[in-house]
């Protein structure tokens, strides 16, 4: 009887007014619409024929959609002596290895800074926080001089290695690592787990929202990197650089430029959508407290 009452216990509904719920939905719809407008405009421009791109007053939505702009992009890319697939390979190779390497290095360093006490720990973290104040434009010349001394110019390493040491990822991972209870890690050590096993099997699953977010940021930065300052050989250049040459063609290539914008947006958007769903799910179902 008690079990039956427990199963059929009346659920307490949240005290929300219908008017408040409707207002919240309306506000979210308005904000979501404004957020999506630039994305919609980019896809609309990519599908517009040339005559629609220069019509005045400009039209937001395309009236006669066409894929001619995308066809022009592939035709122009086909005129290069380097194949289109080579540019894609270069970008994917740099993005994947740079993102994976940064994730591993940032996670290992953050775990050491957050969960191990050693001399100079605060000084190291202070240097990391200070490095956050400098943009990539400030460090461009020092990076170039370092790559020159190492002999890494015109090499994939010139783009991958600097990405491994970005301070934002290390700072983000450390802040999340500090929220992991020390008792949880200590219990794993008592059970006989080695330190790397504690890091990989206990700590990393608990900070899944952090490293998924880190993957998004790092992937977007590397995917859109042209790297023209470090890469000189045409067969080693990235897809963004090759597509930027199409955009440099002026008004005559306005349609192809619009298509290039969409092509560069598609992959980061897909990665963001996939990672965002995992982040929301993880943050809703995790969270351990002391």
DRENGU-447890 format. One record per residue (C-alpha): residue number from 1; z, y, x; residue in three letters. Coordinates in Angstrom, 1 decimal, padded with zeros to 4 digits. Example, Ala and Ser with C-alpha at 12.3 -4.5 7.8 and 13.67 -1.06 7.14 Angstrom:
2
R   pos        z        y        x   code
R     1    007.8   -004.5    012.3    ala
R     2    007.1   -001.1    013.7    ser
This chain:
290
R   pos        z        y        x   code
R     1    000.0    000.0    000.0    unk
R     2    000.9    002.4    002.8    unk
R     3   -002.4    001.6    004.5    unk
R     4   -004.3    002.3    001.4    unk
R     5   -002.6    005.6    000.9    unk
R     6   -003.3    006.5    004.5    unk
R     7   -007.0    005.7    004.1    unk
R     8   -007.3    007.7    000.9    unk
R     9   -005.1    010.5    002.0    unk
R    10   -006.5    013.8    000.7    unk
R    11   -008.2    015.7    003.5    unk
R    12   -007.2    019.3    004.0    unk
R    13   -010.2    021.5    003.9    unk
R    14   -010.3    024.5    006.3    unk
R    15   -009.4    027.8    004.6    unk
R    16   -012.9    029.4    004.8    unk
R    17   -014.3    031.7    002.2    unk
R    18   -017.9    031.2    001.1    unk
R    19   -018.6    034.8    001.7    unk
R    20   -017.4    034.6    005.3    unk
R    21   -019.5    031.5    005.9    unk
R    22   -022.6    033.1    004.5    unk
R    23   -022.1    036.2    006.5    unk
R    24   -021.6    034.1    009.7    unk
R    25   -024.8    032.2    009.0    unk
R    26   -026.8    035.4    008.4    unk
R    27   -025.5    037.0    011.6    unk
R    28   -026.3    033.9    013.6    unk
R    29   -029.8    033.7    012.1    unk
R    30   -030.5    037.4    013.0    unk
R    31   -029.2    037.0    016.5    unk
R    32   -031.1    033.8    017.0    unk
R    33   -034.3    035.4    015.7    unk
R    34   -034.0    038.3    018.2    unk
R    35   -033.3    035.8    021.0    unk
R    36   -036.4    033.8    020.2    unk
R    37   -038.8    036.7    019.8    unk
R    38   -039.8    036.9    023.5    unk
R    39   -040.4    033.2    023.6    unk
R    40   -042.5    033.3    020.4    unk
R    41   -044.5    036.2    021.7    unk
R    42   -045.3    034.4    025.0    unk
R    43   -046.6    031.4    023.2    unk
R    44   -048.5    033.6    020.7    unk
R    45   -050.2    035.6    023.6    unk
R    46   -051.2    032.4    025.3    unk
R    47   -053.1    031.3    022.2    unk
R    48   -054.8    034.6    021.6    unk
R    49   -058.5    035.0    022.4    unk
R    50   -059.3    037.9    024.7    unk
R    51   -060.3    040.2    021.9    unk
R    52   -056.9    039.8    020.2    unk
R    53   -055.0    040.5    023.4    unk
R    54   -056.5    044.0    023.6    unk
R    55   -056.5    044.9    019.9    unk
R    56   -054.7    048.1    018.9    unk
R    57   -052.2    048.3    017.4    unk
R    58   -051.1    045.0    019.1    unk
R    59   -050.4    042.0    016.8    unk
R    60   -047.3    039.9    017.3    unk
R    61   -048.7    036.7    015.9    unk
R    62   -052.1    035.1    016.8    unk
R    63   -054.6    035.0    014.0    unk
R    64   -057.3    032.8    015.6    unk
R    65   -055.5    030.5    018.0    unk
R    66   -057.4    029.0    020.8    unk
R    67   -056.7    027.0    024.0    unk
R    68   -059.4    028.8    026.0    unk
R    69   -056.7    030.6    028.1    unk
R    70   -055.3    027.2    029.3    unk
R    71   -058.8    026.0    030.0    unk
R    72   -059.5    029.0    032.1    unk
R    73   -056.3    028.4    034.1    unk
R    74   -057.4    024.9    035.0    unk
R    75   -060.9    026.0    035.8    unk
R    76   -059.6    028.7    038.1    unk
R    77   -057.2    026.2    039.8    unk
R    78   -060.0    023.7    040.2    unk
R    79   -061.9    026.3    042.3    unk
R    80   -059.3    026.1    045.0    unk
R    81   -059.8    023.7    047.9    unk
R    82   -056.3    022.5    047.4    unk
R    83   -056.0    020.3    044.3    unk
R    84   -053.8    021.4    041.3    unk
R    85   -051.8    018.2    041.7    unk
R    86   -050.8    019.1    045.2    unk
R    87   -049.3    022.4    044.1    unk
R    88   -047.3    020.5    041.4    unk
R    89   -046.1    017.9    043.9    unk
R    90   -044.9    020.7    046.3    unk
R    91   -042.9    022.4    043.5    unk
R    92   -041.4    019.2    042.1    unk
R    93   -040.5    017.9    045.6    unk
R    94   -038.7    021.2    046.6    unk
R    95   -037.0    021.5    043.1    unk
R    96   -035.7    017.9    042.9    unk
R    97   -034.4    017.6    046.4    unk
R    98   -033.0    021.2    046.5    unk
R    99   -031.2    020.7    043.2    unk
R   100   -029.9    017.2    044.0    unk
R   101   -028.7    018.3    047.5    unk
R   102   -027.0    021.4    046.2    unk
R   103   -025.2    019.5    043.5    unk
R   104   -023.9    016.9    046.0    unk
R   105   -022.8    019.4    048.6    unk
R   106   -021.3    021.9    046.2    unk
R   107   -019.4    019.1    044.4    unk
R   108   -018.0    017.6    047.6    unk
R   109   -017.0    021.0    049.0    unk
R   110   -015.4    022.1    045.7    unk
R   111   -013.4    018.8    045.5    unk
R   112   -012.0    019.4    048.9    unk
R   113   -011.1    023.0    048.3    unk
R   114   -009.6    022.3    044.9    unk
R   115   -007.7    019.1    045.4    unk
R   116   -006.8    019.0    049.2    unk
R   117   -004.6    021.4    051.1    unk
R   118   -005.8    022.1    054.6    unk
R   119   -005.5    025.1    057.0    unk
R   120   -007.9    027.9    056.2    unk
R   121   -008.7    026.7    052.7    unk
R   122   -008.1    030.2    051.2    unk
R   123   -010.1    031.8    053.9    unk
R   124   -013.1    029.5    053.2    unk
R   125   -012.9    030.3    049.5    unk
R   126   -012.6    034.0    050.2    unk
R   127   -015.9    033.8    052.2    unk
R   128   -017.5    032.0    049.3    unk
R   129   -016.4    034.7    046.8    unk
R   130   -017.6    037.4    049.1    unk
R   131   -021.0    035.7    049.4    unk
R   132   -021.4    036.0    045.6    unk
R   133   -021.8    039.8    046.0    unk
R   134   -024.9    039.5    048.0    unk
R   135   -028.3    039.0    046.3    unk
R   136   -031.2    037.0    047.7    unk
R   137   -033.0    040.3    048.6    unk
R   138   -030.1    041.2    051.0    unk
R   139   -030.1    037.8    052.7    unk
R   140   -033.9    037.5    052.9    unk
R   141   -034.3    038.9    056.4    unk
R   142   -031.3    036.9    057.9    unk
R   143   -032.7    033.7    056.3    unk
R   144   -036.1    034.3    057.8    unk
R   145   -034.7    034.9    061.2    unk
R   146   -032.6    031.7    061.0    unk
R   147   -035.6    029.6    059.8    unk
R   148   -037.6    031.1    062.7    unk
R   149   -035.0    030.1    065.2    unk
R   150   -034.8    026.6    063.8    unk
R   151   -038.6    026.2    063.7    unk
R   152   -038.6    025.5    060.0    unk
R   153   -041.2    028.0    058.9    unk
R   154   -044.2    026.5    057.1    unk
R   155   -042.0    023.6    056.2    unk
R   156   -040.3    022.3    053.0    unk
R   157   -037.0    022.7    054.7    unk
R   158   -037.3    026.5    054.7    unk
R   159   -037.0    026.4    050.9    unk
R   160   -034.7    023.4    050.4    unk
R   161   -032.0    024.1    053.0    unk
R   162   -031.1    027.6    051.9    unk
R   163   -030.8    026.3    048.3    unk
R   164   -028.1    023.8    049.4    unk
R   165   -025.7    026.5    050.4    unk
R   166   -025.8    028.8    047.4    unk
R   167   -022.3    030.1    046.7    unk
R   168   -022.5    030.2    042.9    unk
R   169   -022.6    026.4    042.6    unk
R   170   -019.7    025.9    044.9    unk
R   171   -017.6    028.5    043.1    unk
R   172   -018.4    027.1    039.7    unk
R   173   -017.6    023.5    040.7    unk
R   174   -014.3    024.5    042.3    unk
R   175   -013.1    026.4    039.2    unk
R   176   -013.8    023.3    037.1    unk
R   177   -012.3    020.9    039.7    unk
R   178   -009.0    022.8    039.6    unk
R   179   -008.6    021.9    035.9    unk
R   180   -008.5    018.2    036.7    unk
R   181   -004.8    016.9    036.6    unk
R   182   -003.6    015.9    040.0    unk
R   183   -001.7    013.0    038.3    unk
R   184   -005.0    011.5    037.2    unk
R   185   -006.3    011.5    040.7    unk
R   186   -003.0    010.2    042.1    unk
R   187   -003.0    007.3    039.7    unk
R   188   -006.4    006.3    040.9    unk
R   189   -005.3    006.4    044.5    unk
R   190   -002.2    004.3    043.7    unk
R   191   -004.5    001.7    042.0    unk
R   192   -006.3    001.4    045.4    unk
R   193   -009.3    003.6    044.9    unk
R   194   -010.8    005.2    048.0    unk
R   195   -011.1    008.9    048.2    unk
R   196   -014.8    008.9    047.6    unk
R   197   -014.4    006.6    044.6    unk
R   198   -011.8    009.0    043.2    unk
R   199   -014.2    011.8    043.6    unk
R   200   -017.3    010.0    042.2    unk
R   201   -015.7    007.9    039.4    unk
R   202   -012.8    010.2    038.3    unk
R   203   -013.5    013.8    039.2    unk
R   204   -017.2    014.1    038.6    unk
R   205   -017.2    012.7    035.1    unk
R   206   -014.5    015.2    034.2    unk
R   207   -016.5    018.2    035.3    unk
R   208   -019.8    017.1    033.7    unk
R   209   -020.3    020.4    031.9    unk
R   210   -020.1    022.2    035.3    unk
R   211   -022.6    020.2    037.2    unk
R   212   -025.0    020.1    034.2    unk
R   213   -024.9    023.9    034.1    unk
R   214   -025.4    023.9    037.9    unk
R   215   -028.5    021.8    037.5    unk
R   216   -029.9    024.2    035.0    unk
R   217   -029.4    027.3    037.3    unk
R   218   -030.5    025.7    040.5    unk
R   219   -033.6    024.0    038.9    unk
R   220   -034.8    027.3    037.3    unk
R   221   -034.4    029.2    040.6    unk
R   222   -036.3    026.6    042.7    unk
R   223   -038.9    026.0    040.0    unk
R   224   -039.9    029.7    039.9    unk
R   225   -039.7    030.2    043.7    unk
R   226   -043.0    031.1    045.3    unk
R   227   -041.8    030.8    048.9    unk
R   228   -044.7    032.8    050.3    unk
R   229   -042.5    034.3    053.0    unk
R   230   -041.8    030.9    054.5    unk
R   231   -044.8    028.8    053.6    unk
R   232   -048.2    029.7    055.1    unk
R   233   -050.2    026.6    054.8    unk
R   234   -052.1    026.4    051.5    unk
R   235   -051.5    022.7    051.1    unk
R   236   -047.7    023.3    051.2    unk
R   237   -047.6    026.2    048.8    unk
R   238   -045.9    026.0    045.4    unk
R   239   -047.2    026.0    041.9    unk
R   240   -045.7    029.5    041.1    unk
R   241   -047.5    031.0    044.1    unk
R   242   -050.8    029.4    043.1    unk
R   243   -050.5    030.6    039.5    unk
R   244   -049.4    034.1    040.6    unk
R   245   -052.8    034.4    042.3    unk
R   246   -054.4    034.0    038.9    unk
R   247   -052.2    036.7    037.5    unk
R   248   -053.3    039.0    040.3    unk
R   249   -056.8    039.0    038.9    unk
R   250   -056.2    042.0    036.7    unk
R   251   -057.2    042.7    033.1    unk
R   252   -060.1    040.3    033.3    unk
R   253   -057.6    037.4    033.6    unk
R   254   -055.1    038.7    031.0    unk
R   255   -055.5    035.6    028.8    unk
R   256   -055.1    033.2    031.8    unk
R   257   -052.0    035.2    032.8    unk
R   258   -050.5    034.7    029.4    unk
R   259   -051.2    030.9    029.7    unk
R   260   -049.6    030.9    033.2    unk
R   261   -046.4    032.4    031.8    unk
R   262   -046.1    029.6    029.2    unk
R   263   -046.9    026.9    031.8    unk
R   264   -044.1    028.1    034.0    unk
R   265   -041.7    028.3    031.1    unk
R   266   -042.2    024.8    029.6    unk
R   267   -040.4    022.7    032.2    unk
R   268   -037.3    024.9    032.5    unk
R   269   -037.0    025.1    028.8    unk
R   270   -037.2    021.3    028.4    unk
R   271   -034.5    020.9    031.1    unk
R   272   -032.3    023.5    029.5    unk
R   273   -032.6    021.9    026.1    unk
R   274   -031.7    018.4    027.4    unk
R   275   -028.8    019.6    029.5    unk
R   276   -027.5    021.9    026.8    unk
R   277   -027.1    019.1    024.4    unk
R   278   -025.1    017.1    027.0    unk
R   279   -023.0    020.1    027.8    unk
R   280   -022.0    020.7    024.2    unk
R   281   -021.3    017.0    023.6    unk
R   282   -019.2    016.7    026.8    unk
R   283   -017.2    019.9    026.1    unk
R   284   -016.5    018.8    022.6    unk
R   285   -015.2    015.3    023.5    unk
R   286   -013.5    015.9    026.8    unk
R   287   -010.7    018.1    028.2    unk
R   288   -007.6    016.5    029.7    unk
R   289   -004.4    018.4    029.9    unk
R   290   -001.4    017.8    032.1    unk
